[in-house]
């Protein structure tokens, strides 16, 4: 990591005379790219590091192309010779989703969604003119094969895990018919591919776009569906409908041949479905196969989103087997499988979580329960072996980055979450009042502290249960129950 930071400093100095004050790592998202914020006296910059050269070159090319077309994308200031690091414009940390969470369904946020859709139409139609699709990461066009791929992704990684009996050949025939139908879209331009509110940044009440490197040629409807039907946003139905109408009007101002509104909306419903199924496939793969807890907890909300569509919209062509499978997926039986049991004000359970040092001994359970879990963190590479971390704890950012980026701690915690979740759900259901969970490492300073904090956040977010968190070697005690 330190070498990457030094390389960023060298690249910045080669093209910028401003005094560099600090290079700070930004929390990593789901990708393998690592982001850093460069601070100077006058402004900030974003440095991106990634070993996927093709992906870097695609983002850089798209950014420069869209910037020339006047689209709200970051300017690329410099790129190293290896194309593993590039420095770009910084739009800050506030996304459209953050604004929605802060201000709710207000006129202000509605205006930001309108601005986002207007700029989206500009990027898709005007920005897409003259673009070289040879730079696309995968397919050049979101055509029949790409649509089929998303449908099969949903089938293998979500539907088939439910053990639902269906006619497999009939379902494949429906997939074939639906993908053929959606391919015959009148207007195909640049398709962002992952146009969601987390990829729309808001700075000084203006919107800016990031993370479009997965783009390709495709239907206009797909990106609109991605934004308006994002599960985390939970937009009201009247917002979805009015914002769709607004987008169509804005797009028709730019199109040489105006889109028929009725046909556009009918095909839009099909692309909403494709987008939701792609998301369900991703949640299934990341959650059910890779056992990543944050994706498992997202499944119930995504299913409710899919249920709204399945019960109220039609796809424009008959696909009976597919519709039966969808209705099963959104049934109460399935939704309840993924909906975690939630604690309420009357739930007596308190989960006590300790970090401790094996040199001092394992904390005893003083309650009538008489036991619990003890997780040994000593199999994780110890930050305390390195001089720069010796005086820090598992709550300090450099140690967190070390454990997340350079050790097996994320995999370790996913396994811990799977085990502990079973007991917590059962204890809530049966009315138990106490569960003890201990994390130990050599000194009780780095690994066990980080793991205890991570489990406390997980249980609070997933079960809304009261958590008593005690770092014994740090001599501090926090109640995480609000």
C-alpha positions, -999 to 999 in steps of 0.1 A, spaced: 0 0 0 28 24 9 44 19 -25 11 27 -43 9 59 -23 45 68 -33 37 61 -69 6 84 -66 28 112 -52 53 108 -80 25 109 -107 9 140 -91 42 158 -89 50 151 -125 19 171 -138 9 194 -109 30 221 -91 7 224 -61 21 213 -28 7 179 -18 -4 179 18 -19 144 22 -28 112 4 -56 94 22 -72 61 13 -109 62 7 -131 32 20 -132 5 -7 -164 -4 -24 -172 -38 -40 -146 -35 -68 -109 -43 -67 -100 -7 -74 -85 14 -46 -93 51 -43 -73 78 -26 -80 115 -19 -51 139 -26 -53 171 -5 -36 203 -15 -40 239 -2 -65 248 -29 -84 217 -40 -87 179 -37 -82 152 -63 -90 115 -66 -63 90 -74 -74 55 -85 -53 24 -85 -62 -8 -102 -44 -37 -118 -72 -43 -144 -55 -22 -172 -84 -28 -196 -109 -14 -171 -87 16 -164 -83 24 -201 -120 21 -207 -129 45 -179 -102 70 -190 -114 69 -226 -151 72 -218 -144 101 -193 -124 121 -219 -150 115 -246 -179 125 -224 -160 155 -210 -156 168 -246 -193 164 -251 -201 186 -220 -213 157 -198 -210 159 -160 -181 134 -156 -147 138 -139 -118 153 -158 -88 130 -161 -56 150 -152 -29 124 -155 -22 87 -160 10 67 -152 29 49 -179 16 15 -168 -20 27 -168 -25 13 -132 -29 48 -116 -48 78 -128 -57 111 -111 -91 126 -117 -115 154 -106 -129 151 -71 -167 155 -67 -167 149 -29 -183 122 -9 -220 130 -11 -241 109 -35 -277 113 -46 -285 84 -23 -270 103 6 -292 133 -3 -323 111 -4 -314 96 30 -308 130 45 -338 150 30 -363 122 23 -388 125 -5 -386 162 -7 -390 187 -36 -353 193 -33 -344 156 -38 -370 152 -66 -353 181 -84 -319 163 -81 -335 132 -96 -349 153 -125 -315 169 -131 -299 134 -130 -323 121 -157 -318 152 -179 -281 148 -178 -284 111 -183 -303 117 -216 -275 141 -226 -248 115 -219 -266 87 -236 -277 105 -268 -253 134 -273 -224 120 -254 -227 86 -271 -222 101 -306 -189 91 -321 -179 69 -292 -156 39 -300 -174 8 -285 -142 -12 -291 -132 1 -257 -161 -17 -239 -150 -41 -212 -172 -70 -223 -198 -69 -251 -200 -38 -273 -238 -39 -271 -264 -49 -246 -282 -72 -271 -298 -106 -270 -268 -125 -256 -262 -100 -228 -299 -100 -218 -299 -138 -218 -268 -138 -197 -285 -116 -170 -316 -139 -171 -294 -170 -166 -274 -153 -139 -307 -149 -120 -317 -185 -127 -285 -201 -115 -276 -179 -86 -310 -172 -71 -340 -191 -86 -323 -225 -85 -312 -221 -49 -349 -220 -39 -354 -256 -50 -386 -247 -69 -399 -272 -94 -404 -257 -128 -402 -268 -165 -366 -259 -173 -370 -260 -211 -402 -239 -210 -383 -213 -189 -354 -212 -213 -380 -208 -241 -395 -178 -223 -360 -164 -218 -354 -167 -255 -386 -149 -263 -381 -121 -238 -346 -114 -249 -356 -113 -285 -385 -89 -278 -363 -65 -258 -336 -65 -284 -360 -49 -309 -358 -15 -292 -361 15 -314 -335 37 -298 -300 24 -289 -274 47 -276 -247 47 -248 -259 26 -219 -244 35 -185 -251 -1 -172 -250 7 -135 -268 41 -133 -279 41 -96 -280 69 -70 -247 58 -55 -230 66 -88 -245 101 -90 -225 126 -69 -239 159 -57 -217 189 -53 -230 225 -49 -265 211 -59 -252 199 -92 -250 162 -102 -220 144 -116 -216 108 -128 -190 82 -119 -184 44 -125 -196 41 -161 -167 19 -173 -191 -10 -177 -211 9 -204 -219 -3 -239 -244 4 -266 -280 -4 -255 -315 6 -249 -322 40 -232 -347 24 -209 -322 3 -190 -304 31 -172 -337 48 -163 -349 15 -148 -317 12 -128 -321 46 -112 -359 46 -105 -361 10 -93 -329 9 -71 -339 -11 -41 -321 11 -16 -338 42 -28 -374 28 -25 -388 56 -46 -426 61 -43 -447 49 -73 -458 85 -82 -421 95 -83 -412 66 -106 -441 74 -129 -436 111 -131 -398 109 -134 -402 84 -162 -425 108 -181 -400 136 -175 -371 115 -189 -390 106 -220 -398 143 -227 -361 152 -222 -349 123 -244 -373 133 -272 -358 168 -273 -325 152 -283 -335 123 -305 -337 127 -342 -367 104 -344 -389 108 -313 -397 77 -293 -433 65 -291 -442 70 -254 -465 39 -252 -440 16 -268 -411 31 -248 -430 24 -215 -439 -11 -224 -403 -20 -232 -392 0 -202 -411 -25 -180 -392 -53 -195 -359 -36 -188 -370 -29 -152 -374 -66 -149 -340 -74 -165 -323 -50 -142 -340 -63 -110 -332 -99 -120 -296 -89 -126 -294 -74 -91 -311 -105 -76 -285 -127 -94 -257 -106 -80 -271 -107 -45 -276 -145 -48 -240 -150 -59 -224 -126 -34 -247 -137 -6 -257 -173 -10 -225 -185 -27 -198 -162 -14 -216 -158 20 -211 -121 22 -235 -109 48 -243 -74 35 -256 -90 3 -278 -115 21 -294 -87 41 -302 -68 8 -322 -97 -6 -356 -90 12 -357 -54 0 -348 -65 -36 -376 -91 -35 -402 -66 -24 -391 -44 -53 -394 -73 -77 -429 -81 -62 -442 -46 -69 -432 -50 -106 -444 -86 -110 -479 -78 -95 -485 -45 -113 -467 -45 -147 -467 -65 -178 -437 -73 -201 -455 -69 -234 -453 -106 -244 -466 -139 -229 -440 -157 -208 -461 -180 -186 -434 -202 -171 -413 -172 -163 -442 -154 -147 -449 -185 -125 -413 -185 -113 -414 -148 -106 -445 -151 -85 -430 -179 -65 -398 -158 -59 -418 -129 -45 -442 -151 -25 -444 -146 13 -428 -181 17 -396 -170 -1 -395 -135 13 -398 -149 48 -368 -171 42 -345 -141 38 -362 -116 61 -342 -117 94 -360 -119 127 -360 -85 142 -357 -76 179 -383 -51 193 -386 -30 224 -399 -61 244 -370 -84 233 -350 -93 264 -319 -105 246 -286 -86 251 -256 -98 232 -224 -92 251 -193 -90 229 -158 -88 243 -124 -84 228 -97 -98 250 -60 -109 252 -52 -146 256 -24 -136 279 -51 -124 304 -75 -153 299 -109 -158 283 -137 -137 298 -162 -159 318 -200 -158 313 -214 -146 347 -250 -152 337 -272 -183 340 -266 -190 303 -232 -203 312 -214 -200 279 -213 -187 243 -188 -183 216 -151 -178 217 -134 -169 184 -97 -171 181 -83 -143 159 -47 -154 161 -48 -171 127 -51 -136 111 -19 -118 103 -11 -95 133 -7 -58 126 12 -55 159 42 -71 141 47 -39 122 62 -9 138 37 17 124 7 -2 140 21 -11 174 7 19 192 -27 18 174 -58 -4 179 -83 -21 158 -104 11 158 -78 32 141 -81 36 103 -46 24 93 -52 -9 112 -87 -13 97 -72 -8 62 -45 -33 70 -69 -60 82 -93 -54 53 -68 -53 26 -39 -75 36 -54 -103 57 -81 -129 56 -102 -109 81 -132 -103 57 -135 -141 50 -131 -149 87 -159 -125 97 -183 -138 71 -179 -172 86 -184 -158 121 -215 -139 110 -230 -172 95 -225 -190 128 -236 -163 152 -267 -154 132 -282 -188 138 -280 -184 176 -291 -148 177 -322 -156 156 -330 -186 177 -325 -167 210 -348 -138 199 -375 -163 189 -372 -182 222 -370 -152 245 -335 -158 259 -319 -128 276 -282 -132 271 -255 -144 246 -218 -140 252 -194 -137 223 -156 -133 228 -129 -125 203 -93 -131 214 -59 -123 200 -24 -121 214 -27 -87 230 -63 -78 227 -54 -47 208 -58 -50 171 -75 -81 156 -100 -89 184 -110 -52 187 -117 -49 150 -137 -82 149 -158 -73 179 -167 -39 165 -176 -55 131 -199 -81 147 -216 -55 169 -224 -34 138 -236 -65 119 -260 -77 147 -273 -42 152 -280 -37 115 -294 -71 108 -314 -79 140 -318 -46 157 -307 -64 189 -291 -47 219 -254 -52 220 -231 -46 250 -196 -41 236 -165 -43 259 -129 -40 248 -112 -54 279 -77 -43 271 -88 -8 261 -107 -3 293 -137 12 275 -173 1 274 -200 12 249 -236 3 246 -247 -1 210 -284 -2 213 -298 30 198 
